[in-house]
Amino acid sequence: MKALCALLVSLPALAATPFDGTWVSKPDAASFGNVLRIVSLDKGVWSNESLVPPTKVKADGTDQPDSGHASWDTVAAKAVGPDAVQVITKKAGKTTAELLYTVSADGKTMTWKINDLSGTTPATMEVVFARVASGPAGSHPVSGSWQPKKITESNAANNTVTYRSTPDGLSMSSPTGTGYDAKFDGKDSPVTGDIGGAVVSLKKVNANTVVETYKRMGKTSDISTMTVAPDGKTMKVDWEARDSHLKGTMVLEKAK
């Protein structure tokens, strides 16, 4: 026993990095790049040109095949009133997300409510968009081009993440059940709990900056450059979601 204790004591302790801890994003500090979300409900067809590949299905509320996406294989879309459209995605028959697009009375803004059910805990968010262009004549008011402006709601499952130091790498866990243990070697590591079968690679730029790259279906889907402030209290994340043509910046605060 004494020999074992001596061995353990002699092992070097794993030094904590600026990333170690639980981080909570601040929705009011989020900003978006100059990107548009182009959607349309016209002549009985729902389309979302912002996705890669674009979605185009009958808007009759039934599950329609929609291939080429990691997190769903069917889409059900329908108008749920004169000002709103509901979209439900499923994979292998299991609902992965419930989306609601609602246009304001003056038609100038749209609220996008997201209920992500792909993980062990639902992750919800609400984003407000400003209209940039109208859709086809006679189409549903939700149709058109929209610029994201602000996040008005985001629950703990959506805005909380925990990082821990590992030998030459980081581990990540979130309330949705997703996580990883990856090295700073640029090699792909599996993301546990991700319904889209994602892998992740990490690149350490310096002690306070790490680039996190996700791939799904063999293609890069998300890139985040995470930079912890010198005081260790906040983290700035510049992100790009290539599978939805969205990008922006968010700020997280260290909770513990």
C-alpha positions as CSV (number, residue, x, y, z in Angstrom):
1,M,0.0,0.0,0.0
2,K,2.8,2.4,0.8
3,A,4.4,1.7,-2.5
4,L,1.2,2.4,-4.3
5,C,0.7,5.7,-2.5
6,A,4.2,6.7,-3.3
7,L,3.6,6.0,-7.0
8,L,0.4,8.0,-7.1
9,V,2.0,10.9,-5.3
10,S,4.9,10.9,-7.7
11,L,2.6,11.2,-10.8
12,P,2.4,14.8,-12.0
13,A,-1.0,16.4,-11.4
14,L,-3.0,17.3,-14.5
15,A,-2.8,21.1,-14.8
16,A,-6.1,22.9,-15.2
17,T,-6.6,25.0,-18.3
18,P,-8.6,28.2,-18.8
19,F,-11.3,26.1,-20.3
20,D,-11.9,23.9,-17.2
21,G,-15.4,24.4,-15.7
22,T,-19.0,24.8,-16.6
23,W,-19.9,27.6,-19.0
24,V,-23.3,29.3,-19.5
25,S,-24.0,31.3,-22.7
26,K,-25.6,34.8,-22.5
27,P,-28.4,35.0,-25.1
28,D,-28.4,38.8,-24.9
29,A,-24.7,39.0,-25.9
30,A,-25.2,36.8,-29.0
31,S,-24.7,38.4,-32.5
32,F,-25.1,37.0,-36.0
33,G,-23.2,37.5,-39.2
34,N,-24.7,38.9,-42.4
35,V,-26.5,35.7,-43.2
36,L,-30.1,35.0,-44.3
37,R,-32.7,32.3,-43.6
38,I,-34.8,31.8,-46.8
39,V,-38.0,29.9,-46.2
40,S,-41.3,29.6,-48.1
41,L,-44.7,28.0,-47.9
42,D,-46.2,28.4,-51.4
43,K,-48.7,26.4,-53.4
44,G,-48.7,23.7,-50.8
45,V,-44.9,23.2,-50.7
46,W,-42.6,24.0,-47.8
47,S,-39.0,24.9,-48.7
48,N,-36.0,25.9,-46.7
49,E,-33.2,27.2,-49.0
50,S,-30.9,27.8,-46.0
51,L,-30.2,24.2,-45.4
52,V,-27.5,22.1,-47.0
53,P,-29.0,20.4,-49.0
54,P,-32.2,22.5,-49.2
55,T,-35.4,21.0,-47.9
56,K,-38.5,20.9,-50.2
57,V,-41.6,18.9,-49.1
58,K,-45.3,18.9,-49.4
59,A,-46.8,21.0,-46.6
60,D,-49.6,18.7,-45.7
61,G,-48.5,17.8,-42.2
62,T,-47.4,14.3,-43.1
63,D,-43.9,12.9,-42.8
64,Q,-42.1,13.5,-46.1
65,P,-38.7,12.0,-47.0
66,D,-35.9,14.5,-46.8
67,S,-32.5,12.9,-47.5
68,G,-29.0,14.3,-47.0
69,H,-29.3,15.5,-43.4
70,A,-27.6,13.9,-40.4
71,S,-30.2,14.6,-37.8
72,W,-33.4,13.7,-39.7
73,D,-34.7,11.7,-42.6
74,T,-38.3,13.0,-42.8
75,V,-40.0,16.4,-42.5
76,A,-43.6,17.2,-41.7
77,A,-44.6,20.8,-42.4
78,K,-48.0,22.6,-42.3
79,A,-49.5,26.0,-41.7
80,V,-51.0,26.3,-38.2
81,G,-52.8,29.5,-38.8
82,P,-52.5,32.6,-41.0
83,D,-49.3,33.7,-39.4
84,A,-47.4,30.5,-38.4
85,V,-45.9,27.3,-39.9
86,Q,-44.9,24.2,-37.9
87,V,-42.1,21.9,-39.0
88,I,-41.3,18.5,-37.3
89,T,-38.3,16.5,-38.2
90,K,-37.8,12.8,-37.5
91,K,-35.1,10.2,-37.8
92,A,-36.0,6.5,-38.0
93,G,-39.5,7.5,-36.8
94,K,-38.3,9.4,-33.7
95,T,-39.0,13.1,-33.5
96,T,-35.7,15.0,-33.4
97,A,-37.0,18.6,-33.5
98,E,-40.2,20.7,-33.4
99,L,-39.9,24.1,-35.1
100,L,-42.4,26.9,-35.1
101,Y,-42.1,30.0,-37.4
102,T,-44.4,32.9,-36.4
103,V,-44.7,36.2,-38.3
104,S,-45.7,39.4,-36.5
105,A,-48.9,41.2,-37.4
106,D,-47.0,43.9,-39.4
107,G,-45.0,41.2,-41.2
108,K,-41.7,42.7,-40.4
109,T,-40.4,40.2,-37.9
110,M,-40.5,36.4,-37.4
111,T,-40.0,34.4,-34.3
112,W,-38.4,31.0,-34.7
113,K,-39.0,28.6,-31.8
114,I,-36.8,25.5,-31.6
115,N,-37.5,22.4,-29.4
116,D,-34.5,20.1,-30.0
117,L,-35.5,16.6,-28.9
118,S,-32.5,14.7,-30.3
119,G,-30.7,14.4,-27.0
120,T,-31.6,13.1,-23.5
121,T,-33.0,16.5,-22.4
122,P,-34.9,18.9,-24.7
123,A,-33.0,22.0,-25.7
124,T,-35.1,25.0,-26.5
125,M,-34.3,28.4,-28.1
126,E,-36.2,31.3,-29.5
127,V,-34.7,33.6,-32.2
128,V,-36.1,36.8,-33.6
129,F,-35.6,37.6,-37.3
130,A,-36.1,40.8,-39.3
131,R,-37.6,40.6,-42.8
132,V,-35.2,41.4,-45.7
133,A,-37.4,40.4,-48.6
134,S,-41.0,39.1,-49.2
135,G,-41.8,35.7,-50.5
136,P,-43.7,34.9,-53.8
137,A,-47.0,36.7,-54.3
138,G,-49.8,34.9,-52.6
139,S,-47.5,32.7,-50.4
140,H,-47.8,32.3,-46.7
141,P,-46.6,35.4,-44.7
142,V,-43.7,33.3,-43.3
143,S,-42.2,33.2,-46.8
144,G,-39.2,35.4,-47.6
145,S,-35.7,36.2,-46.6
146,W,-34.9,36.8,-42.9
147,Q,-32.0,38.2,-41.0
148,P,-31.4,36.8,-37.5
149,K,-31.3,39.6,-34.9
150,K,-31.4,38.2,-31.4
151,I,-31.9,35.2,-29.2
152,T,-34.7,35.9,-26.7
153,E,-34.9,32.6,-24.9
154,S,-32.5,29.6,-24.4
155,N,-32.9,27.0,-21.7
156,A,-30.1,25.4,-19.6
157,A,-29.9,22.3,-21.8
158,N,-29.2,24.6,-24.8
159,N,-26.8,27.1,-23.2
160,T,-24.7,25.0,-20.8
161,V,-21.5,23.1,-21.5
162,T,-18.7,21.7,-19.3
163,Y,-15.0,21.3,-20.3
164,R,-12.3,19.4,-18.5
165,S,-8.6,19.1,-19.2
166,T,-7.3,15.7,-20.4
167,P,-3.7,14.8,-21.3
168,D,-3.1,17.0,-24.4
169,G,-6.8,17.5,-25.0
170,L,-10.3,18.4,-23.6
171,S,-13.4,16.5,-22.7
172,M,-16.8,18.1,-23.2
173,S,-20.2,17.2,-21.7
174,S,-23.6,18.9,-22.0
175,P,-27.1,18.4,-20.4
176,T,-28.4,17.0,-23.7
177,G,-26.2,13.9,-23.2
178,T,-23.7,14.7,-25.9
179,G,-20.0,14.8,-25.2
180,Y,-16.5,13.9,-26.4
181,D,-12.9,13.2,-25.3
182,A,-10.6,14.6,-27.9
183,K,-6.9,15.4,-28.3
184,F,-5.3,18.5,-29.7
185,D,-4.0,16.5,-32.7
186,G,-6.6,17.4,-35.3
187,K,-7.8,13.8,-35.5
188,D,-11.5,13.0,-35.5
189,S,-13.0,11.7,-32.2
190,P,-16.5,10.4,-31.8
191,V,-19.2,12.6,-30.2
192,T,-21.3,10.4,-27.9
193,G,-25.0,11.0,-27.8
194,D,-25.1,12.8,-31.1
195,I,-28.0,11.5,-33.2
196,G,-26.2,12.6,-36.4
197,G,-23.2,10.4,-35.7
198,A,-20.9,13.5,-35.4
199,V,-17.1,13.4,-34.9
200,V,-15.0,16.3,-33.6
201,S,-11.4,17.4,-33.9
202,L,-9.6,20.0,-31.8
203,K,-6.8,22.4,-32.6
204,K,-5.0,24.3,-29.8
205,V,-4.1,27.8,-31.1
206,N,-2.7,28.9,-27.8
207,A,-3.4,28.5,-24.1
208,N,-6.6,30.4,-24.3
209,T,-7.9,29.5,-27.8
210,V,-9.1,26.2,-29.2
211,V,-10.7,25.5,-32.6
212,E,-13.5,22.9,-32.4
213,T,-14.6,21.3,-35.7
214,Y,-17.5,19.0,-36.1
215,K,-18.2,16.7,-39.1
216,R,-21.4,14.9,-40.0
217,M,-21.9,12.5,-42.9
218,G,-18.2,13.0,-43.8
219,K,-18.5,16.8,-44.2
220,T,-17.6,19.7,-41.9
221,S,-20.8,21.0,-40.3
222,D,-19.8,23.3,-37.5
223,I,-16.6,25.3,-36.7
224,S,-16.2,27.1,-33.4
225,T,-13.2,29.2,-32.3
226,M,-13.3,29.4,-28.5
227,T,-11.3,32.0,-26.7
228,V,-11.2,32.4,-22.9
229,A,-10.6,35.9,-21.6
230,P,-7.3,36.6,-19.7
231,D,-9.3,36.8,-16.4
232,G,-10.8,33.3,-17.1
233,K,-14.4,34.6,-16.5
234,T,-15.8,34.7,-20.0
235,M,-15.4,32.8,-23.2
236,K,-16.0,34.2,-26.7
237,V,-17.1,31.7,-29.4
238,D,-17.1,32.6,-33.1
239,W,-19.2,29.9,-34.7
240,E,-20.2,28.8,-38.2
241,A,-22.9,26.3,-38.9
242,R,-22.2,25.2,-42.5
243,D,-25.2,22.9,-42.8
244,S,-27.5,25.9,-42.2
245,H,-25.5,28.8,-43.6
246,L,-25.6,30.5,-40.2
247,K,-22.7,32.1,-38.3
248,G,-22.2,34.4,-35.4
249,T,-20.7,35.1,-32.0
250,M,-21.7,34.2,-28.5
251,V,-20.4,34.9,-25.1
252,L,-20.3,32.4,-22.2
253,E,-19.7,33.0,-18.5
254,K,-17.9,30.6,-16.2
255,A,-20.4,29.2,-13.7
256,K,-18.0,27.1,-11.6
